[in-house]
C-alpha cells in the first residue's frame, strides 16, 4: 500500500493512499473505480461511464484519468467529449494520477481525478 504525504487542501478531500483494488480518500477506503473531486468521492463505472466526467463541465479545468497500473489512453471519443466540454483530460497511471491530483489540489486549482483500480 502506498500512503500519500499530508499537505494543506483548503477543505477539499485528498487521496490518502492506494493499493491493489482500492483507494483511500479522506480516510475512507473505496474499492473499484472512483471519481474524486474537491467535494468528495463517488463510485465511477469506468471508461464506459462518461456521464459523471462530462458533468464536471464548468467546475474543473483538468481531469487526471488514472488508467490502472500502466499508462494507457482512454477512448478517443471520451477524450474528444471532455475537451469539447472544456475539461482537459490528462491520462496516466492511477498512482501518478492520485499524486498529481493532490499536488494540483494543494495549489488551489480546479481539478478532479477519475481512477481505475491498480
Buried (B, 14 or more C-beta within 10 A) or exposed (E): EEEBEEEEBEEBBBBBBBBEEBBBBBEEEBEBBBBBBBEEBEEBEBBEBBEBBEEBEEEBBBBBBBBBEEEEEBEEEBBEBBEEBEBBBBBBBBBBBBBBBBEBBBEEEBBBBBBBBB
